[in-house]
Amino acid sequence: MRVPLTFLVLLLIASTPTSAQTQLAQPANNTDPLGMSCAKILALSSSEYIAKIVAIDASTLDGTLRGIRKYGACYDGRTDALAASLARNRKGPTKAGRADFASFESALKDFTAKALAGTPRVTAIEREAYANLYGKQFRYKFYQAYEPKPRDPQKETSPREDTAVEKKAGTVSSRTSPPSASDTDEMTRAKNRLAELLGALPDEKLHELHAALGEVVSLHTLDNATRLAVYRYAIFLLEPSAAESSYPPF
C-alpha cells in the first residue's frame, strides 16, 4: 500500500527534535537587552553601558559580566571591520608588523595571567573580564594607526614624508612623536604608581611580574601613547581593590 506523501511529511516533522524546531523557529537575537545597536552601544563609554545592564539585572556581577561581553563584542566588531577595510585597500600593517603585534599581545596576556594569579575567585572573575575588555584597546589602536589621515591644506606648506603612516616591519606602533610636557607628567605618574604596586609584592612575585612586563615593553617598539597605555593597564591589574582600579579607558 502506498503511503500518502502528506503523511510522510507530517511524520518527518513530528520526529524532528523539539530543540531543533525551536532553533529554526527562533533565529538568534543579536541585540542587547536594551535593544541597542552596536553603534549606539559604542557611543557610550563601557562604564556607562555596563551600568545600564547592571540596572536591569538581578545580579550585579552577572549584569556586569553580560555588559562587558556585549560591549567587547561590539568593540571587536568595529576593530574587525577596520582591519578588513585596510586589507581591502592594501593600507594595513605588513605581515611582519602583524606578527610583531601578535607577539606583543601574547606577552601582554602572559603578564595578565601572572598578575591575576592568586586573586580571590569572585574578584578574579570580574577583574579578568574587565582585563579582557581593557586589552581590546591595543588591537584597535594598532589598526587605527594605519587609517589614512585627512589632509589639512592650511597646514601643508611643503610636502612632508611623515604625513603618511610609516609601516615599519616589526613594530607594534607605526609612528612615534616627541612627548609633550603633559605626556611626560602622565608617564611619570604612571611609572611611579606602578613601582609602588610592584614594590608592595613579595620578592618572588615582583621579579616574576617585572620580567613579564619587560617582555611587553622592552622587546617591542612602542610609541609613547602605547607605552603609557600598557603601564595604566598594568596598574589596573595590580590595584588591590576594584574601587581603586581605573576601568577601561573607553
C-alpha positions as CSV (number, residue, x, y, z in Angstrom):
1,M,0.0,0.0,0.0
2,R,1.4,3.4,-0.9
3,V,1.8,5.8,2.0
4,P,0.4,9.3,1.2
5,L,3.2,11.9,0.7
6,T,1.4,14.2,3.2
7,F,1.6,11.6,5.9
8,L,5.3,11.2,5.4
9,V,5.9,14.9,5.7
10,L,3.9,15.1,8.9
11,L,5.8,12.1,10.3
12,L,9.1,13.7,9.5
13,I,8.1,17.0,11.2
14,A,6.9,15.1,14.3
15,S,10.2,13.2,14.5
16,T,12.3,16.3,14.5
17,P,13.7,17.1,17.9
18,T,11.9,19.9,19.7
19,S,15.2,21.8,20.2
20,A,15.9,21.8,16.5
21,Q,12.4,23.0,15.7
22,T,12.9,25.8,18.3
23,Q,16.2,26.8,16.6
24,L,14.6,27.0,13.3
25,A,11.6,28.9,14.5
26,Q,13.6,31.3,16.7
27,P,16.6,32.9,15.0
28,A,19.4,34.1,17.2
29,N,18.8,37.5,18.7
30,N,21.9,39.6,18.4
31,T,20.5,42.7,20.1
32,D,21.3,43.5,23.7
33,P,18.7,43.5,26.5
34,L,18.1,47.3,25.9
35,G,17.6,46.8,22.2
36,M,20.6,49.0,21.3
37,S,22.7,48.5,18.2
38,C,26.5,48.3,18.4
39,A,26.8,51.8,17.0
40,K,24.7,53.2,19.9
41,I,26.5,51.0,22.5
42,L,29.9,52.2,21.4
43,A,28.7,55.8,21.5
44,L,28.6,55.2,25.3
45,S,31.7,54.6,27.4
46,S,32.0,50.9,28.6
47,S,31.3,52.0,32.1
48,E,28.1,53.8,31.1
49,Y,26.8,50.8,29.1
50,I,27.7,48.3,31.8
51,A,25.9,50.4,34.4
52,K,22.7,50.3,32.2
53,I,22.9,46.4,32.1
54,V,23.5,46.1,35.8
55,A,20.5,48.3,36.4
56,I,18.2,45.8,34.7
57,D,19.8,42.7,36.1
58,A,19.0,40.9,39.3
59,S,22.7,40.1,40.0
60,T,25.3,42.9,39.9
61,L,28.1,40.5,39.0
62,D,26.1,38.8,36.3
63,G,24.9,42.1,34.9
64,T,28.5,43.4,34.9
65,L,29.8,40.3,33.0
66,R,27.0,40.4,30.5
67,G,27.6,44.1,29.9
68,I,31.3,43.5,29.4
69,R,30.7,40.7,27.0
70,K,28.3,42.7,24.8
71,Y,30.4,45.8,24.8
72,G,33.5,43.8,24.0
73,A,31.8,42.0,21.1
74,C,30.8,45.4,19.6
75,Y,34.3,46.7,20.1
76,D,35.8,43.7,18.4
77,G,33.3,44.0,15.6
78,R,34.5,47.6,14.9
79,T,38.1,46.5,15.0
80,D,37.5,43.6,12.6
81,A,35.7,45.9,10.2
82,L,38.6,48.4,10.3
83,A,41.1,45.6,9.7
84,A,39.1,44.2,6.8
85,S,38.8,47.7,5.2
86,L,42.5,48.3,5.5
87,A,43.3,44.9,4.0
88,R,41.0,45.6,1.0
89,N,42.7,48.9,0.4
90,R,46.1,47.5,1.0
91,K,46.8,50.1,3.6
92,G,47.1,47.9,6.6
93,P,50.1,46.6,8.5
94,T,52.7,44.3,6.9
95,K,52.9,40.6,7.6
96,A,55.9,41.3,9.8
97,G,54.0,44.1,11.6
98,R,51.1,41.8,12.3
99,A,53.5,39.1,13.6
100,D,55.1,41.5,16.0
101,F,51.8,42.7,17.3
102,A,50.7,39.1,17.9
103,S,53.9,38.6,19.9
104,F,53.1,41.8,21.9
105,E,49.6,40.5,22.6
106,S,50.9,37.2,23.7
107,A,53.3,38.8,26.1
108,L,50.6,41.0,27.4
109,K,48.3,38.0,28.1
110,D,51.1,36.2,29.9
111,F,51.7,39.3,32.1
112,T,47.9,39.4,32.7
113,A,47.7,35.8,33.8
114,K,50.7,36.2,36.2
115,A,49.3,39.5,37.6
116,L,45.9,38.0,38.4
117,A,47.2,34.7,39.7
118,G,46.1,34.1,43.3
119,T,43.3,36.7,43.1
120,P,40.1,35.6,45.1
121,R,37.7,33.7,42.8
122,V,34.8,36.2,42.8
123,T,37.2,39.2,42.4
124,A,39.2,37.3,39.7
125,I,36.1,36.6,37.6
126,E,35.2,40.3,37.3
127,R,38.8,41.5,37.1
128,E,39.6,39.1,34.3
129,A,36.5,40.1,32.4
130,Y,37.5,43.8,32.7
131,A,41.1,43.0,31.8
132,N,39.9,41.2,28.6
133,L,37.8,44.3,27.7
134,Y,40.6,46.7,28.6
135,G,43.1,44.8,26.5
136,K,41.0,45.3,23.3
137,Q,42.2,48.9,23.0
138,F,45.6,47.7,21.9
139,R,44.4,45.8,18.8
140,Y,42.0,48.7,17.8
141,K,44.7,51.3,18.1
142,F,47.2,49.1,16.2
143,Y,44.9,49.1,13.2
144,Q,43.7,52.7,13.7
145,A,47.3,53.9,13.3
146,Y,47.1,52.8,9.6
147,E,43.9,54.7,8.8
148,P,44.6,57.4,6.2
149,K,44.6,60.8,7.9
150,P,42.6,63.6,6.2
151,R,44.9,66.3,4.9
152,D,44.7,69.9,6.0
153,P,45.8,72.1,3.2
154,Q,46.3,75.1,5.5
155,K,48.9,73.1,7.5
156,E,50.8,71.9,4.5
157,T,53.3,74.5,3.3
158,S,55.5,71.8,1.7
159,P,55.3,68.1,1.0
160,R,56.1,66.1,4.2
161,E,57.1,62.4,4.2
162,D,55.9,62.0,7.7
163,T,52.2,62.7,6.8
164,A,51.8,59.1,5.8
165,V,51.8,56.3,8.4
166,E,55.1,54.6,8.4
167,K,54.7,50.9,8.0
168,K,57.9,49.7,9.7
169,A,58.1,45.9,9.9
170,G,58.4,44.5,13.3
171,T,56.9,47.4,15.3
172,V,53.7,47.4,17.3
173,S,53.1,51.1,16.7
174,S,53.7,52.7,13.4
175,R,54.7,56.2,14.4
176,T,56.4,58.0,17.2
177,S,56.4,61.6,18.2
178,P,58.2,63.7,20.8
179,P,56.3,63.6,24.1
180,S,54.7,66.8,25.4
181,A,55.2,68.1,28.9
182,S,51.7,66.8,29.9
183,D,52.5,63.4,28.4
184,T,55.8,63.3,30.3
185,D,53.9,64.1,33.6
186,E,51.4,61.3,32.9
187,M,54.1,58.8,32.1
188,T,56.0,59.8,35.3
189,R,52.8,59.4,37.5
190,A,52.1,56.0,35.9
191,K,55.6,54.7,36.4
192,N,55.6,55.9,40.0
193,R,52.3,54.2,40.8
194,L,53.3,51.0,39.0
195,A,56.6,51.0,41.0
196,E,54.6,51.4,44.2
197,L,52.3,48.5,43.4
198,L,55.2,46.2,42.3
199,G,57.2,47.2,45.4
200,A,54.4,46.1,47.7
201,L,54.5,42.5,46.3
202,P,56.6,39.6,47.7
203,D,60.1,39.5,46.1
204,E,59.3,36.4,44.0
205,K,56.1,37.8,42.6
206,L,57.8,41.2,42.0
207,H,60.6,39.6,40.0
208,E,58.1,37.4,38.0
209,L,55.9,40.4,37.0
210,H,58.9,42.7,36.3
211,A,60.3,40.1,33.9
212,A,56.9,39.5,32.3
213,L,56.3,43.3,31.9
214,G,59.7,43.6,30.3
215,E,58.6,41.1,27.6
216,V,55.8,43.5,26.8
217,V,57.6,46.9,26.7
218,S,61.3,46.1,26.1
219,L,61.0,43.6,23.2
220,H,58.7,45.7,21.0
221,T,58.9,49.2,19.6
222,L,56.1,51.1,21.3
223,D,55.2,54.8,20.9
224,N,54.7,56.9,23.9
225,A,50.9,56.6,24.0
226,T,51.0,52.8,23.8
227,R,53.7,52.5,26.4
228,L,51.6,54.7,28.8
229,A,48.5,52.6,28.0
230,V,50.5,49.5,28.9
231,Y,51.6,51.0,32.2
232,R,48.0,52.0,33.0
233,Y,46.8,48.6,32.1
234,A,49.3,47.0,34.5
235,I,48.2,49.4,37.2
236,F,44.6,48.3,36.7
237,L,45.6,44.7,37.1
238,L,47.6,45.3,40.3
239,E,45.4,47.7,42.2
240,P,44.5,45.9,45.4
241,S,40.8,46.7,45.1
242,A,38.4,47.2,42.2
243,A,37.3,50.5,43.7
244,E,40.9,51.9,43.2
245,S,41.3,50.5,39.7
246,S,40.9,52.6,36.6
247,Y,38.3,50.9,34.4
248,P,38.7,50.6,30.6
249,P,39.6,54.0,29.1
250,F,36.8,53.8,26.5
